[in-house]
C-alpha cells in the first residue's frame, strides 16, 4: 500500500472519529440541536460516496485476486469462489450499515 493511500486512510479515520462527541450528546442537547444544517447533510452525502467508493475498490480487489489465484490453481476454484462470496457479502453488509448511517444523517433522523 502506498504512502499516499495510508495517509488518506488515516485522515479519513480522524475525520470519522471527530464526529464522536456529537453522537454522545445527552437528550436535552440533542433535542436543542435536532436541526441538521446543510453542511452536516453535505458531509453525510460525502460519507455515503466514500462508503460506496471503498466497497467498490474492496470487492474489485477481492475479485481480481480470486481470478488470479484460480488461474494459478484451478483445482481449488470452488473453495476460492465460496470464500470470495462470503467475504464480499460481509463487506456489503458493513457498507449497508454505513450507508444507513449516512442516509439517516441526511434526513436528520436519530439526533
DSSP file (Angstrom, degrees, kcal/mol; ACC not computed):
  #  RESIDUE AA STRUCTURE BP1 BP2  ACC     N-H-->O    O-->H-N    N-H-->O    O-->H-N    TCO  KAPPA ALPHA  PHI   PSI    X-CA   Y-CA   Z-CA
    1    1 A X              0   0    0      0, 0.0     5,-0.0     0, 0.0     0, 0.0   0.000 360.0 360.0 360.0 132.0    0.0    0.0    0.0
    2    2 A X     >  -     0   0    0      1,-0.1     4,-1.9     4,-0.0     5,-0.1  -0.235 360.0-114.4 -73.6 162.2    1.5    3.3   -1.0
    3    3 A X  H  > S+     0   0    0      1,-0.2     4,-2.3     2,-0.2     5,-0.2   0.852 115.0  55.9 -64.9 -36.0    2.2    6.1    1.5
    4    4 A X  H  > S+     0   0    0      2,-0.2     4,-2.3     1,-0.2    -1,-0.2   0.890 107.7  48.3 -65.4 -39.2   -0.4    8.4   -0.1
    5    5 A X  H  > S+     0   0    0      2,-0.2     4,-2.5     1,-0.2    -1,-0.2   0.900 111.3  50.4 -68.0 -40.1   -3.1    5.8    0.4
    6    6 A X  H  X S+     0   0    0     -4,-1.9     4,-2.2     2,-0.2    -2,-0.2   0.906 111.5  47.6 -64.0 -41.9   -2.1    5.2    4.0
    7    7 A X  H  X S+     0   0    0     -4,-2.3     4,-2.5     2,-0.2    -2,-0.2   0.907 112.2  50.3 -65.7 -41.5   -2.1    9.0    4.8
    8    8 A X  H  X S+     0   0    0     -4,-2.3     4,-2.2     2,-0.2    -2,-0.2   0.903 110.6  48.6 -62.9 -41.8   -5.6    9.3    3.1
    9    9 A X  H  X S+     0   0    0     -4,-2.5     4,-2.2     2,-0.2    -1,-0.2   0.894 111.5  50.3 -65.8 -39.2   -7.0    6.4    5.2
   10   10 A X  H  X S+     0   0    0     -4,-2.2     4,-2.3     2,-0.2    -2,-0.2   0.920 110.3  49.8 -63.5 -43.6   -5.6    7.9    8.3
   11   11 A X  H  X S+     0   0    0     -4,-2.5     4,-2.2     1,-0.2    -2,-0.2   0.888 110.6  50.5 -62.7 -39.1   -7.1   11.3    7.5
   12   12 A X  H  X S+     0   0    0     -4,-2.2     4,-2.4     2,-0.2    -1,-0.2   0.908 109.5  50.3 -65.2 -41.5  -10.5    9.6    6.9
   13   13 A X  H  X S+     0   0    0     -4,-2.2     4,-2.4     2,-0.2    -2,-0.2   0.904 110.3  49.8 -64.0 -40.6  -10.3    7.8   10.2
   14   14 A X  H  X S+     0   0    0     -4,-2.3     4,-1.7     1,-0.2    -1,-0.2   0.909 110.9  50.4 -63.5 -41.4   -9.5   11.1   12.0
   15   15 A X  H  < S+     0   0    0     -4,-2.2     4,-0.5     1,-0.2    -2,-0.2   0.910 112.3  46.4 -62.1 -43.3  -12.5   12.7   10.3
   16   16 A X  H >< S+     0   0    0     -4,-2.4     3,-0.9     1,-0.2    -2,-0.2   0.892 113.0  48.4 -68.6 -39.3  -14.8    9.9   11.2
   17   17 A X  H >< S+     0   0    0     -4,-2.4     3,-1.8     1,-0.2     4,-0.3   0.790  98.6  69.6 -71.2 -27.0  -13.7    9.8   14.8
   18   18 A X  T 3< S+     0   0    0     -4,-1.7     3,-0.4     1,-0.3     4,-0.2   0.703  92.5  59.6 -66.4 -18.0  -14.0   13.6   15.2
   19   19 A X  T <> S+     0   0    0     -3,-0.9     4,-1.3    -4,-0.5     3,-0.5   0.482  78.5  93.6 -85.5  -2.7  -17.8   13.2   14.9
   20   20 A X  H <> S+     0   0    0     -3,-1.8     4,-0.9     1,-0.2     3,-0.3   0.885  78.5  55.1 -61.7 -42.9  -18.0   11.0   18.0
   21   21 A X  H  4 S+     0   0    0     -3,-0.4     3,-0.4    -4,-0.3    -1,-0.2   0.846 104.7  55.7 -60.8 -30.7  -18.7   13.8   20.6
   22   22 A X  H >4 S+     0   0    0     -3,-0.5     3,-0.9    -4,-0.2    -1,-0.2   0.890 107.4  48.4 -66.6 -38.2  -21.7   14.9   18.5
   23   23 A X  H 3< S+     0   0    0     -4,-1.3    -1,-0.2    -3,-0.3    -2,-0.2   0.638 103.7  63.3 -76.4 -12.4  -23.2   11.4   18.8
   24   24 A X  T 3< S+     0   0    0     -4,-0.9    -1,-0.2    -3,-0.4    -2,-0.2   0.093  74.5 131.6-100.2  22.7  -22.6   11.3   22.5
   25   25 A X    <   -     0   0    0     -3,-0.9     2,-0.1     1,-0.1    -3,-0.0  -0.351  57.7-116.7 -72.2 153.9  -24.9   14.3   23.4
   26   26 A X     >  -     0   0    0      1,-0.1     4,-2.3    -2,-0.0     5,-0.2  -0.296  38.1 -91.9 -79.9 177.0  -27.4   13.9   26.2
   27   27 A X  H  > S+     0   0    0      1,-0.2     4,-2.2     2,-0.2     5,-0.2   0.880 122.5  47.3 -60.8 -44.2  -31.1   14.1   25.5
   28   28 A X  H  > S+     0   0    0      2,-0.2     4,-2.2     1,-0.2    -1,-0.2   0.906 113.7  47.3 -67.6 -41.5  -31.6   17.9   26.0
   29   29 A X  H  > S+     0   0    0      1,-0.2     4,-1.6     2,-0.2    -1,-0.2   0.883 112.5  50.2 -67.2 -37.0  -28.6   18.8   23.9
   30   30 A X  H  < S+     0   0    0     -4,-2.3    -2,-0.2     1,-0.2    -1,-0.2   0.893 111.1  48.7 -67.4 -38.8  -29.7   16.5   21.1
   31   31 A X  H >< S+     0   0    0     -4,-2.2     3,-1.0     1,-0.2    -2,-0.2   0.878 110.8  51.1 -67.7 -36.3  -33.2   18.0   21.2
   32   32 A X  H 3< S+     0   0    0     -4,-2.2     3,-0.3     1,-0.2    -1,-0.2   0.819 117.4  38.7 -70.5 -29.9  -31.8   21.5   21.1
   33   33 A X  T 3< S+     0   0    0     -4,-1.6    -1,-0.2     1,-0.2    -2,-0.2  -0.082  75.8 121.1-110.6  34.5  -29.6   20.7   18.1
   34   34 A X    <   +     0   0    0     -3,-1.0     2,-0.9     2,-0.1    -1,-0.2   0.714  50.9  91.7 -71.8 -18.3  -32.0   18.5   16.2
   35   35 A X  S    S-     0   0    0     -3,-0.3     2,-0.5    -4,-0.1    73,-0.1  -0.680  70.3-153.4 -79.7 110.0  -31.9   20.8   13.2
   36   36 A X        -     0   0    0     -2,-0.9    -2,-0.1    71,-0.1    -1,-0.0  -0.738  15.0-134.5 -86.4 124.1  -29.1   19.4   11.0
   37   37 A X     >  -     0   0    0     -2,-0.5     4,-1.8     1,-0.1     5,-0.2  -0.120  23.3-102.0 -73.6 172.7  -27.6   22.2    8.9
   38   38 A X  H  > S+     0   0    0      1,-0.2     4,-2.5     2,-0.2     5,-0.2   0.870 119.8  57.3 -64.1 -37.0  -26.7   22.0    5.2
   39   39 A X  H  > S+     0   0    0      1,-0.2     4,-2.1     2,-0.2    -1,-0.2   0.902 107.1  47.5 -61.7 -41.8  -23.0   21.5    5.9
   40   40 A X  H  > S+     0   0    0      2,-0.2     4,-1.9     1,-0.2    -1,-0.2   0.889 112.0  50.3 -66.9 -38.7  -23.7   18.4    8.0
   41   41 A X  H  X S+     0   0    0     -4,-1.8     4,-2.0     2,-0.2    -2,-0.2   0.894 109.4  51.2 -66.2 -38.8  -26.0   17.0    5.4
   42   42 A X  H  X S+     0   0    0     -4,-2.5     4,-2.3     1,-0.2    -2,-0.2   0.903 108.9  51.1 -64.9 -40.0  -23.4   17.6    2.7
   43   43 A X  H  X S+     0   0    0     -4,-2.1     4,-2.5     1,-0.2    -1,-0.2   0.862 107.3  53.5 -65.4 -34.6  -20.8   15.7    4.8
   44   44 A X  H  X S+     0   0    0     -4,-1.9     4,-2.1     2,-0.2    -1,-0.2   0.897 108.8  49.5 -65.5 -38.6  -23.3   12.8    5.2
   45   45 A X  H  X S+     0   0    0     -4,-2.0     4,-2.0     2,-0.2    -2,-0.2   0.895 110.6  49.3 -65.4 -39.8  -23.6   12.7    1.4
   46   46 A X  H  X S+     0   0    0     -4,-2.3     4,-2.6     1,-0.2    -2,-0.2   0.900 109.1  53.7 -64.3 -40.1  -19.8   12.7    1.1
   47   47 A X  H  X S+     0   0    0     -4,-2.5     4,-2.2     1,-0.2    -2,-0.2   0.893 107.4  50.4 -61.4 -40.1  -19.6    9.9    3.6
   48   48 A X  H  X S+     0   0    0     -4,-2.1     4,-2.3     2,-0.2    -1,-0.2   0.907 110.7  49.8 -64.9 -40.5  -22.1    7.8    1.6
   49   49 A X  H  X S+     0   0    0     -4,-2.0     4,-2.5     1,-0.2    -2,-0.2   0.913 111.3  47.9 -63.9 -42.5  -20.0    8.4   -1.5
   50   50 A X  H  X S+     0   0    0     -4,-2.6     4,-2.7     2,-0.2    -1,-0.2   0.886 110.3  53.7 -64.1 -38.4  -16.8    7.4    0.3
   51   51 A X  H  X S+     0   0    0     -4,-2.2     4,-2.0    -5,-0.2    -2,-0.2   0.932 112.3  42.5 -61.9 -47.1  -18.5    4.3    1.6
   52   52 A X  H  X S+     0   0    0     -4,-2.3     4,-2.1     2,-0.2    -2,-0.2   0.886 113.8  52.2 -69.2 -38.3  -19.6    3.2   -1.8
   53   53 A X  H  X S+     0   0    0     -4,-2.5     4,-2.2    -5,-0.2    -2,-0.2   0.919 109.8  49.7 -62.4 -43.5  -16.2    4.0   -3.3
   54   54 A X  H  X S+     0   0    0     -4,-2.7     4,-2.6     1,-0.2    -2,-0.2   0.899 110.8  47.9 -63.4 -41.6  -14.5    2.0   -0.7
   55   55 A X  H  X S+     0   0    0     -4,-2.0     4,-2.7     2,-0.2     5,-0.3   0.872 109.9  53.6 -69.7 -34.1  -16.7   -1.1   -1.2
   56   56 A X  H  X S+     0   0    0     -4,-2.1     4,-1.9     2,-0.2    -2,-0.2   0.924 112.1  44.0 -63.8 -43.4  -16.2   -0.9   -4.9
   57   57 A X  H  X S+     0   0    0     -4,-2.2     4,-2.3     2,-0.2    -2,-0.2   0.923 115.0  49.7 -65.4 -44.2  -12.4   -0.9   -4.5
   58   58 A X  H  X S+     0   0    0     -4,-2.6     4,-2.2     1,-0.2    -2,-0.2   0.932 113.6  42.7 -62.9 -48.3  -12.5   -3.6   -1.9
   59   59 A X  H  X S+     0   0    0     -4,-2.7     4,-2.7     1,-0.2    -1,-0.2   0.858 112.6  55.4 -69.5 -33.4  -14.7   -6.0   -3.9
   60   60 A X  H  X S+     0   0    0     -4,-1.9     4,-2.5    -5,-0.3    -1,-0.2   0.909 109.2  46.7 -62.7 -41.8  -12.8   -5.3   -7.1
   61   61 A X  H  X S+     0   0    0     -4,-2.3     4,-2.5     2,-0.2     5,-0.2   0.898 112.1  50.5 -67.2 -39.5   -9.6   -6.2   -5.4
   62   62 A X  H  X S+     0   0    0     -4,-2.2     4,-2.3     2,-0.2    -2,-0.2   0.941 112.9  46.3 -61.9 -46.5  -11.1   -9.4   -4.0
   63   63 A X  H  X S+     0   0    0     -4,-2.7     4,-2.3     2,-0.2    -2,-0.2   0.914 113.0  48.8 -63.7 -43.7  -12.5  -10.4   -7.4
   64   64 A X  H  X S+     0   0    0     -4,-2.5     4,-2.1     1,-0.2    -1,-0.2   0.917 113.0  46.9 -62.7 -43.7   -9.2   -9.7   -9.2
   65   65 A X  H  X S+     0   0    0     -4,-2.5     4,-2.4     1,-0.2    -1,-0.2   0.872 110.9  53.0 -66.6 -35.9   -7.2  -11.6   -6.6
   66   66 A X  H  X S+     0   0    0     -4,-2.3     4,-2.4    -5,-0.2    -2,-0.2   0.915 108.8  48.6 -65.7 -42.3   -9.6  -14.5   -6.8
   67   67 A X  H  X S+     0   0    0     -4,-2.3     4,-2.0     2,-0.2    -2,-0.2   0.909 112.0  49.8 -64.6 -41.2   -9.4  -14.7  -10.6
   68   68 A X  H  X S+     0   0    0     -4,-2.1     4,-1.6     1,-0.2    -2,-0.2   0.924 112.5  46.4 -62.4 -43.8   -5.6  -14.7  -10.4
   69   69 A X  H  X S+     0   0    0     -4,-2.4     4,-2.4     1,-0.2    -2,-0.2   0.861 111.0  52.1 -70.1 -33.5   -5.5  -17.4   -7.8
   70   70 A X  H  < S+     0   0    0     -4,-2.4    -1,-0.2     1,-0.2    -2,-0.2   0.858 108.1  52.5 -67.4 -34.1   -8.0  -19.6   -9.8
   71   71 A X  H  < S+     0   0    0     -4,-2.0     3,-0.3    -5,-0.2    -2,-0.2   0.851 112.9  44.3 -69.0 -32.7   -5.8  -19.2  -12.8
   72   72 A X  H  < S+     0   0    0     -4,-1.6     2,-0.3     1,-0.3    -2,-0.2   0.869 131.0  20.2 -78.5 -37.3   -2.8  -20.4  -10.9
   73   73 A X    ><  +     0   0    0     -4,-2.4     3,-1.5    -5,-0.1    -1,-0.3  -0.720  64.4 174.0-134.0  83.6   -4.6  -23.3   -9.1
   74   74 A X  G >  S+     0   0    0     -3,-0.3     3,-1.4    -2,-0.3     4,-0.2   0.741  74.1  70.1 -63.7 -22.1   -7.7  -24.3  -11.0
   75   75 A X  G 3  S+     0   0    0      1,-0.3    -1,-0.3     2,-0.1     3,-0.2   0.719 100.8  45.4 -71.4 -18.8   -8.3  -27.3   -8.7
   76   76 A X  G <> S+     0   0    0     -3,-1.5     4,-2.2    -7,-0.2    -1,-0.3   0.140  77.4 112.6-106.9  20.1   -9.2  -25.1   -5.7
   77   77 A X  H <> S+     0   0    0     -3,-1.4     4,-2.5     1,-0.2     5,-0.2   0.858  74.1  54.6 -61.6 -36.9  -11.5  -22.8   -7.7
   78   78 A X  H  > S+     0   0    0     -3,-0.2     4,-2.1    -4,-0.2    -1,-0.2   0.920 109.8  46.3 -65.0 -42.9  -14.6  -23.9   -5.8
   79   79 A X  H  > S+     0   0    0      1,-0.2     4,-2.1     2,-0.2    -2,-0.2   0.900 113.3  49.4 -65.2 -40.1  -13.1  -23.1   -2.4
   80   80 A X  H  X S+     0   0    0     -4,-2.2     4,-2.5     2,-0.2    -2,-0.2   0.907 109.3  52.1 -66.2 -41.4  -11.9  -19.7   -3.6
   81   81 A X  H  X S+     0   0    0     -4,-2.5     4,-2.3     1,-0.2    -1,-0.2   0.913 109.6  49.2 -61.5 -42.8  -15.3  -18.9   -5.0
   82   82 A X  H  X S+     0   0    0     -4,-2.1     4,-2.2     1,-0.2    -1,-0.2   0.926 112.3  47.8 -62.9 -44.3  -17.0  -19.7   -1.7
   83   83 A X  H  X S+     0   0    0     -4,-2.1     4,-2.5     1,-0.2    -2,-0.2   0.890 111.1  51.3 -64.1 -39.5  -14.6  -17.6    0.2
   84   84 A X  H  X S+     0   0    0     -4,-2.5     4,-2.7     2,-0.2     5,-0.2   0.915 109.9  49.2 -64.7 -43.0  -15.0  -14.7   -2.2
   85   85 A X  H  X S+     0   0    0     -4,-2.3     4,-2.1     2,-0.2    -2,-0.2   0.919 113.4  46.2 -63.9 -43.7  -18.8  -14.8   -1.9
   86   86 A X  H  X S+     0   0    0     -4,-2.2     4,-2.0     2,-0.2    -2,-0.2   0.928 114.8  47.2 -65.0 -44.7  -18.7  -14.9    1.9
   87   87 A X  H  X S+     0   0    0     -4,-2.5     4,-2.2     1,-0.2    -2,-0.2   0.914 112.2  49.1 -64.8 -43.3  -16.1  -12.1    2.0
   88   88 A X  H  X S+     0   0    0     -4,-2.7     4,-2.5     1,-0.2    -1,-0.2   0.881 110.0  52.3 -64.1 -37.6  -18.0   -9.9   -0.4
   89   89 A X  H  X S+     0   0    0     -4,-2.1     4,-2.1    -5,-0.2    -1,-0.2   0.891 109.3  49.5 -65.7 -38.4  -21.2  -10.4    1.5
   90   90 A X  H  X S+     0   0    0     -4,-2.0     4,-1.9     2,-0.2    -2,-0.2   0.903 111.5  48.7 -67.1 -39.9  -19.6   -9.3    4.7
   91   91 A X  H  X S+     0   0    0     -4,-2.2     4,-2.0     1,-0.2    -2,-0.2   0.914 111.8  49.2 -65.3 -42.3  -18.1   -6.2    3.1
   92   92 A X  H  X S+     0   0    0     -4,-2.5     4,-2.7     2,-0.2    -2,-0.2   0.869 107.7  54.9 -66.4 -35.5  -21.5   -5.3    1.6
   93   93 A X  H  X S+     0   0    0     -4,-2.1     4,-1.7     2,-0.2    -1,-0.2   0.927 110.0  45.4 -62.2 -44.6  -23.2   -5.8    5.0
   94   94 A X  H  X S+     0   0    0     -4,-1.9     4,-2.1     1,-0.2    -1,-0.2   0.871 112.3  53.2 -65.3 -35.7  -20.8   -3.3    6.6
   95   95 A X  H  X S+     0   0    0     -4,-2.0     4,-2.9     2,-0.2     5,-0.2   0.908 105.8  51.9 -66.3 -42.3  -21.4   -1.0    3.7
   96   96 A X  H  X S+     0   0    0     -4,-2.7     4,-2.2     1,-0.2    -1,-0.2   0.880 109.1  51.5 -62.7 -36.2  -25.2   -1.1    4.0
   97   97 A X  H  X S+     0   0    0     -4,-1.7     4,-2.1     2,-0.2    -1,-0.2   0.937 111.5  46.9 -64.2 -45.4  -24.7   -0.2    7.7
   98   98 A X  H  X S+     0   0    0     -4,-2.1     4,-2.1     1,-0.2    -2,-0.2   0.900 112.5  49.6 -62.3 -41.7  -22.5    2.8    6.8
   99   99 A X  H  X S+     0   0    0     -4,-2.9     4,-2.8     2,-0.2    -1,-0.2   0.881 108.2  53.8 -65.6 -37.2  -24.9    3.9    4.1
  100  100 A X  H  X S+     0   0    0     -4,-2.2     4,-2.6    -5,-0.2    -1,-0.2   0.922 108.6  49.0 -62.4 -43.4  -27.8    3.7    6.5
  101  101 A X  H  X S+     0   0    0     -4,-2.1     4,-1.8     2,-0.2    -2,-0.2   0.917 113.1  47.6 -61.5 -43.3  -26.0    5.9    9.0
  102  102 A X  H  X S+     0   0    0     -4,-2.1     4,-2.1     2,-0.2    -2,-0.2   0.903 112.2  48.9 -65.0 -42.1  -25.2    8.5    6.2
  103  103 A X  H  X S+     0   0    0     -4,-2.8     4,-2.3     1,-0.2    -2,-0.2   0.907 110.2  50.9 -65.9 -41.5  -28.8    8.5    4.9
  104  104 A X  H  X>S+     0   0    0     -4,-2.6     5,-2.2     1,-0.2     4,-1.0   0.863 109.4  52.4 -64.0 -33.9  -30.2    9.0    8.5
  105  105 A X  H  <5S+     0   0    0     -4,-1.8    -2,-0.2     2,-0.2    -1,-0.2   0.901 108.9  48.7 -67.0 -40.1  -27.8   11.9    8.8
  106  106 A X  H  <5S+     0   0    0     -4,-2.1    -2,-0.2     1,-0.2    -1,-0.2   0.901 114.0  46.1 -64.9 -40.8  -29.0   13.5    5.6
  107  107 A X  H  <5S-     0   0    0     -4,-2.3    -1,-0.2    -5,-0.1    -2,-0.2   0.653 110.3-124.1 -76.8 -14.9  -32.6   13.1    6.7
  108  108 A X  T  <5 +     0   0    0     -4,-1.0     3,-0.5     1,-0.3     2,-0.4   0.743  60.7 144.7  79.0  22.9  -31.8   14.4   10.2
  109  109 A X      < +     0   0    0     -5,-2.2    -1,-0.3     1,-0.2    -2,-0.1  -0.751  50.9  31.8 -95.8 140.6  -33.2   11.3   11.9
  110  110 A X              0   0    0     -2,-0.4    -1,-0.2     1,-0.2    -5,-0.1   0.713 360.0 360.0  92.8  22.1  -31.6   10.0   15.1
  111  111 A X              0   0    0     -3,-0.5    -1,-0.2   -77,-0.1    -2,-0.1   0.478 360.0 360.0  83.0 360.0  -30.3   13.1   16.8
